[in-house]
Amino acid sequence: ASSSLIGRLANIVGDLPPVRMASTAIFKSLTSGMDTITVERKFHQPFQAVIPAKQIFSANELPIVSDRSTGFFRRLDMVQMLYTDDGVKDLIPLLSTTAELQGLFNLAISKLPALLERRQFTNETDIKTMRELYEARSDTVAAFIDTCVRPAVGSFTTKESMYAEYVAFCRLNSTEPLKYDPFCKRYKETSEYHEEEKRMVHKGRKMGWVDVKVIKAKLLV
């Protein structure tokens, strides 16, 4: 509830569900630093308030968003956890020792002078890269299409070979690929190059997409 954010320095969500985000309006308001949102409390009149709390979300899969605007992606700062240690069940005791907390505090203090001089935090990732990273970890098919699929008049790419390239793209970028049928459905929904037909390929007729080719998968930094 929005009322629980009043007076908070941070709003930390431990596991964001991987569902489609219909609107990013509330998120933009919460991260603008100046926009108000409507706060409702039980048995009280709603009121408008600016929420200064930092928004911190953790997720195994990012929610798909239809908002591809600069205003959305410039608000994001993604920290990717690419490595796991299955032998460690609980990191909190390891990270909250006196030595670890002192080290974190000293690191934060060393960055403070530059922060005060700038009067704002920095985001080292440019918006184009952030958009690619977000798509790769929320909508792997859209990221694959944007990165690897190109129009090519007269070309024919079978669905099997397209799917194989998609799986290679996902593995390169440490993301989980969809199964074959969901991939084909999502590709047809997302790509503008989705005209299908069946052609003779290697002594057999196979379904594929026409006037399209796939270029080599690349790592999204």
C-alpha positions as a printed Julia matrix, in Angstrom:
221×3 Matrix{Float64}:
   0.0     0.0     0.0
   1.2     3.51   -0.78
   0.69    4.6     2.84
   3.46    2.25    3.96
   5.99    4.32    1.96
   5.43    7.49    4.0
   8.58    8.3     5.97
  10.61    5.47    4.41
  14.12    5.94    3.01
  13.87    2.82    0.83
  11.22    0.55   -0.65
  12.84   -2.88   -1.03
  10.98   -5.64   -2.88
  12.62   -9.04   -2.47
  11.09  -10.92   -5.41
   9.31   -9.01   -8.17
   6.81  -11.29   -9.96
   7.51  -11.82  -13.7
   4.14  -10.51  -14.92
   3.52   -7.93  -17.62
   3.54   -4.37  -16.28
   0.49   -2.73  -17.83
   1.59    0.78  -16.89
   4.81    2.4   -15.64
   3.11    5.61  -14.49
   3.29    4.87  -10.75
   6.91    3.73  -11.04
   7.82    6.96  -12.84
   6.09    9.05  -10.2
   7.86    7.18   -7.38
  11.26    7.71   -9.0
  10.87   11.3   -10.2
  11.65   12.9    -6.85
   9.01   15.57   -7.45
   5.77   13.96   -8.65
   3.04   13.25   -6.14
   1.05   10.06   -5.78
  -2.29    9.47   -4.1
  -1.85    7.99   -0.62
  -4.76    6.15    0.92
  -5.12    5.13    4.56
  -7.97    3.14    6.02
 -10.67    5.38    7.5
  -8.82    8.53    6.36
  -9.18   10.87    3.4
  -6.73   10.24    0.53
  -3.98   12.83    0.15
  -1.17   13.67   -2.26
   2.48   13.16   -1.27
   5.96   13.02   -2.79
   7.67    9.72   -1.95
  11.46   10.2    -1.62
  12.2     6.53   -0.85
  14.69    4.78   -3.14
  13.01    1.98   -5.09
  15.0    -1.27   -4.97
  13.67   -4.4    -6.66
  15.06   -7.92   -6.92
  13.81  -10.4    -9.52
  14.75  -13.64  -11.21
  12.83  -12.51  -14.31
  12.04   -8.91  -15.08
   8.45   -7.99  -15.96
   7.7    -7.26  -19.6
   6.86   -3.59  -20.19
   5.35   -1.94  -23.24
   6.92    1.39  -22.26
  10.08    1.84  -24.37
  10.46    5.54  -23.59
  13.63    7.29  -22.51
  11.75    8.4   -19.39
  11.41    4.8   -18.22
  14.86    3.45  -19.02
  16.77    6.46  -17.68
  15.29    5.68  -14.25
  16.82    2.19  -14.14
  20.17    1.12  -12.76
  20.51   -2.63  -13.2
  22.85   -4.73  -11.05
  23.18   -8.15  -12.66
  23.86  -11.18  -10.48
  25.5   -13.47  -13.01
  27.1   -15.9   -10.58
  25.56  -18.13   -7.94
  26.98  -20.33   -5.2
  24.62  -23.21   -4.5
  26.67  -24.12   -1.46
  25.72  -20.89    0.33
  22.17  -21.04    1.68
  22.06  -17.68    3.46
  24.32  -14.78    2.5
  23.03  -12.35    5.14
  25.27  -13.59    7.99
  28.29  -13.51    5.66
  27.58  -10.01    4.4
  26.6    -8.48    7.74
  29.79   -9.17    9.69
  31.56   -6.2    11.26
  34.36   -6.4     8.71
  31.97   -6.48    5.73
  29.85   -3.6     7.05
  32.95   -1.5     7.79
  34.24   -2.16    4.28
  30.92   -1.13    2.74
  30.79    1.99    4.9
  34.34    3.01    3.94
  33.54    2.49    0.24
  30.39    4.62    0.52
  32.23    7.42    2.35
  34.96    7.49   -0.3
  32.29    8.21   -2.95
  30.53   10.9    -0.92
  32.62   13.98   -1.93
  32.01   13.4    -5.64
  28.32   12.78   -4.99
  27.97   16.04   -3.07
  29.76   17.92   -5.84
  27.52   16.47   -8.56
  24.4    16.72   -6.37
  23.05   13.62   -8.06
  23.81    9.95   -8.56
  25.29    8.78  -11.83
  24.19    5.99  -14.1
  27.08    4.62  -16.11
  24.87    2.64  -18.49
  23.52    4.64  -21.43
  19.82    4.41  -22.23
  20.26    2.31  -25.4
  22.3    -0.31  -23.55
  19.9    -0.28  -20.61
  16.97   -0.89  -22.97
  18.82   -3.85  -24.54
  19.73   -5.28  -21.14
  16.2    -4.96  -19.81
  14.67   -6.58  -22.88
  17.19   -9.42  -22.78
  16.12  -10.25  -19.24
  12.4    -9.58  -19.51
  11.42  -10.37  -23.09
  14.13  -12.56  -24.59
  12.31  -12.91  -27.91
  12.03   -9.13  -28.41
  15.71   -8.73  -27.49
  16.67  -11.47  -29.96
  14.63   -9.85  -32.73
  16.12   -6.39  -32.11
  19.66   -7.73  -31.94
  19.83  -10.58  -34.43
  16.9   -10.52  -36.9
  17.2    -8.42  -40.06
  15.05   -8.03  -43.21
  16.46   -9.76  -46.28
  14.34   -9.86  -49.43
  14.32  -13.34  -50.93
  15.69  -15.06  -47.84
  13.97  -17.93  -46.05
  14.69  -18.97  -42.46
  13.15  -22.14  -41.1
  11.51  -21.99  -37.7
  13.88  -24.67  -36.41
  16.98  -22.71  -37.4
  15.51  -19.45  -36.06
  14.79  -21.14  -32.74
  18.32  -22.6   -32.58
  19.78  -19.11  -33.05
  17.46  -17.76  -30.36
  18.6   -20.42  -27.88
  22.25  -19.58  -28.66
  21.49  -15.89  -28.03
  19.91  -16.68  -24.66
  22.77  -18.9   -23.57
  25.32  -16.25  -24.53
  23.47  -13.69  -22.41
  22.76  -16.04  -19.45
  18.98  -15.94  -19.88
  16.41  -18.73  -19.95
  14.98  -19.38  -23.46
  11.32  -20.12  -24.1
  10.28  -23.51  -25.38
   9.85  -23.91  -29.14
   6.08  -23.34  -29.44
   5.93  -20.31  -27.07
   8.92  -18.86  -28.95
   7.17  -19.15  -32.32
   4.02  -17.58  -30.92
   5.93  -14.7   -29.3
   8.01  -14.15  -32.45
   4.89  -13.83  -34.58
   3.38  -11.36  -32.08
   6.54   -9.24  -31.86
   8.37   -9.28  -35.17
   7.34   -7.25  -38.19
   8.96   -9.96  -40.33
   6.51  -12.75  -39.55
   5.15  -13.86  -42.92
   5.16  -17.67  -42.92
   5.21  -20.28  -45.62
   6.33  -23.86  -46.21
   9.27  -24.51  -48.54
  11.37  -27.43  -49.67
  14.55  -27.53  -47.54
  17.03  -30.42  -47.72
  14.56  -32.83  -49.35
  11.78  -31.95  -46.95
   9.17  -29.23  -46.64
   9.57  -27.01  -43.6
   7.76  -24.01  -42.19
   9.68  -20.79  -41.92
   9.67  -17.02  -42.17
  10.29  -15.29  -45.49
  12.35  -12.2   -46.31
  14.29  -12.41  -43.05
  17.73  -13.52  -41.92
  19.55  -14.0   -38.62
  22.92  -12.43  -37.85
  25.4   -13.73  -35.3
  24.28  -13.46  -31.67
  26.14  -10.93  -29.55
  26.71  -10.44  -25.86
  24.65   -7.63  -24.34
  27.01   -5.88  -21.95
